[in-house]
Amino acid sequence: MSVGLAFPSVVAACSTAVDTSGSDESFVRRFTADYGLGSNQQRQLRAVLQRRAESEREVFRAASDLPAAVAAGLEAVRRRASERVRALLNDQQRADYDRAVLPEGK
């Protein structure tokens, strides 16, 4: 199935650069307030978010079997981004983050 035929607006949105800096900056501010990030951690978080957005766009560009391929690809991108976010946090911040994002019992 051609992605362009089934989801032309998705392809158009994903094939051009989209400015998400406003929403990313809002997320960085909220995350900083929630977890007490330092300036170096904020910079690293911005890099993680940028890489995630680029990777998500690439999944859409490369996917030929929707929606399963897209869902799996996006999940992998988000999982890697979450791992990168955890890596930039200190122990206390990581524990707080894990409590906020991981399901109960994990």
N, C-alpha and C positions, 0 to 999 in steps of 0.2 A: 504494500500500500504506500502510496506517495504521501508524505507528510503535507506537502503543499496543497494537495487536492482535498484532504480531509480537514485540515486546520490552517487555511491560508493566513489568517490573522496571527496565529501562533508563529508560523514561519517568518512572517514579516517582522514581528516583534523581536524574534530571536536572532534574526540575521542582521540587525542593525544595532549599533551601540545605543544602549538605553542608559540614561543618567539616573542612577539610583543613589547618588551621593546624599541626597536629602534624607531618604529613608534610612540609609546606612548610618548617617551621622546621628539621626534620632536614636537608632539602636545603640550606637557607641555611647551616647550620653546616658541612656537608660542603663545599659550594662555597666558603665562606669559607676553610676550612682548605686546600683544594686550590689556590685562586687568590689567597689573601692579600687578600681584600676589606677595604676600610675600612668604617666605620659608614655613611657616606653610600651607598656601593655596596650594602651589605646592605639598606638601606631601599629603594633602587631595585629590587633583585632581588625583594624581597617584593611590591612593586607590580606587577612584571612577572608574577610567579606568580599573583597575584590576578586580574589582567586575563586571563591565559591561562585560568584556571579558569572565569571568567565567560563568556569567549568560547566555550569548549568546551561549556558547558551550553547556550548559545544555539544552537550548531550542532545539538545533539541536538533542541532544541525546534523548530527551523525545518526540519529535514530531513524530506522526504516520500519519498525514494527511498533506502532503505538497501540495502546498505552503502556503495555508491559515493559518494553525496553526503556521508555522514558521514565516510568516510575522507578525501575531498578537503578537506572543511571543517576537519577536525581537523589535517590536514597543514598547511594554510594558517595556522591558529592557532598551531601549534607553530613553524612557520618564522618567523612574526612575533615570537613570544616569544624565539626564539633570536637574532634580529637585535637585539632590544631588550637582551638580556643582553650581547651583544657590544659594544653601544654604551656600556654603563656600565663596561666594563673598560678599563684602560689598555693600552698597546701590548704589554707583556710578558704580562699576564694574558690578553689576547685571543689571542696566539700560543699560549700553553699550552692555552687552551680549544679553539682550532681544532684543535690536534694531538689533543686528547682526543675531540672529537665529529665531526670531518669524516673521511670515508673517505680512505684512502691515495691520494695523487696529486692531491688537490684543493687 
